[in-house]
Amino acid sequence: MKLDTAKVQVLYTPSSGDAEEVPSILSLSACAKNPNGGWYYDNPDSPSKITVCPCTCARLQAGRVDVRLGCKPRLGIR
C-alpha cells in the first residue's frame, strides 16, 4: 500500500491538556516563517522521515507525539 503523503497528521498531547495538531510545512526554511513551527518531510518527492522545526521540537519535549497515517490534516497548532 502506498502512503498518501497529503493524509498524515502529527498530533502533540502535552502532559496536561488536549491534543493539538502540528501543521505540515514545506521545508526547514519555512520554519522561520511559521511562528508556531510545524513538521516537514525530509524529501517531499520521496519522503522517508518527518522532521519538526526547532521551535516545535522544544514544545514536544513534555508530552506525547502521535503520527496518524491516512488522516487528512484538520487543525493547526494552538
DRENTI-647945 format. One record per residue (C-alpha): residue in one letter; residue number from 1; y, z, x. Coordinates in nm, 3 decimals, always signed. Layout:
BEGIN
   residu   num        py        pz        px
        a   NUM         Y         Z         X
...
This chain:
BEGIN
   residu   num        py        pz        px
        m     1    +0.000    +0.000    +0.000
        k     2    +0.341    -0.097    +0.139
        l     3    +0.619    +0.160    +0.135
        d     4    +0.928    +0.069    -0.068
        t     5    +1.196    +0.200    +0.169
        a     6    +1.451    +0.199    -0.115
        k     7    +1.240    +0.456    -0.300
        v     8    +1.248    +0.751    -0.062
        q     9    +1.408    +1.088    -0.134
        v    10    +1.481    +1.361    +0.117
        l    11    +1.525    +1.698    -0.054
        y    12    +1.652    +2.018    +0.104
        t    13    +1.586    +2.355    -0.058
        p    14    +1.783    +2.640    +0.101
        s    15    +1.614    +2.979    +0.138
        s    16    +1.807    +3.088    -0.172
        g    17    +1.929    +2.822    -0.410
        d    18    +1.844    +2.495    -0.577
        a    19    +1.711    +2.179    -0.416
        e    20    +1.965    +1.920    -0.303
        e    21    +1.904    +1.554    -0.239
        v    22    +2.023    +1.440    +0.103
        p    23    +2.181    +1.092    +0.076
        s    24    +2.050    +0.798    +0.272
        i    25    +2.294    +0.621    +0.501
        l    26    +2.265    +0.308    +0.715
        s    27    +2.262    +0.444    +1.070
        l    28    +2.365    +0.713    +1.317
        s    29    +2.712    +0.557    +1.338
        a    30    +2.755    +0.615    +0.963
        c    31    +2.713    +0.992    +1.014
        a    32    +3.076    +1.022    +1.124
        k    33    +3.194    +0.850    +0.806
        n    34    +2.996    +1.079    +0.574
        p    35    +3.127    +1.438    +0.577
        n    36    +2.802    +1.569    +0.427
        g    37    +2.589    +1.366    +0.665
        g    38    +2.264    +1.219    +0.543
        w    39    +1.947    +1.057    +0.671
        y    40    +1.865    +0.711    +0.803
        y    41    +1.570    +0.506    +0.927
        d    42    +1.517    +0.451    +1.298
        n    43    +1.482    +0.076    +1.230
        p    44    +1.592    -0.045    +0.884
        d    45    +1.381    -0.363    +0.911
        s    46    +1.063    -0.186    +1.015
        p    47    +1.109    +0.191    +0.978
        s    48    +0.870    +0.433    +1.144
        k    49    +1.067    +0.757    +1.108
        i    50    +1.350    +0.927    +0.924
        t    51    +1.631    +1.090    +1.122
        v    52    +1.905    +1.317    +0.989
        c    53    +2.268    +1.331    +1.102
        p    54    +2.354    +1.617    +1.340
        c    55    +2.568    +1.796    +1.077
        t    56    +2.282    +1.764    +0.827
        c    57    +2.031    +1.895    +1.079
        a    58    +2.243    +2.208    +1.126
        r    59    +2.224    +2.276    +0.750
        l    60    +1.849    +2.219    +0.726
        q    61    +1.752    +2.498    +0.963
        a    62    +1.743    +2.767    +0.693
        g    63    +1.522    +2.627    +0.421
        r    64    +1.260    +2.364    +0.336
        v    65    +1.271    +1.984    +0.358
        d    66    +1.056    +1.759    +0.141
        v    67    +1.025    +1.382    +0.163
        r    68    +0.921    +1.207    -0.156
        l    69    +0.784    +0.855    -0.136
        g    70    +0.807    +0.621    -0.435
        c    71    +1.103    +0.807    -0.587
        k    72    +1.434    +0.631    -0.636
        p    73    +1.720    +0.845    -0.496
        r    74    +1.926    +1.012    -0.771
        l    75    +2.179    +1.253    -0.627
        g    76    +2.397    +1.316    -0.326
        i    77    +2.409    +1.635    -0.124
        r    78    +2.619    +1.902    -0.296
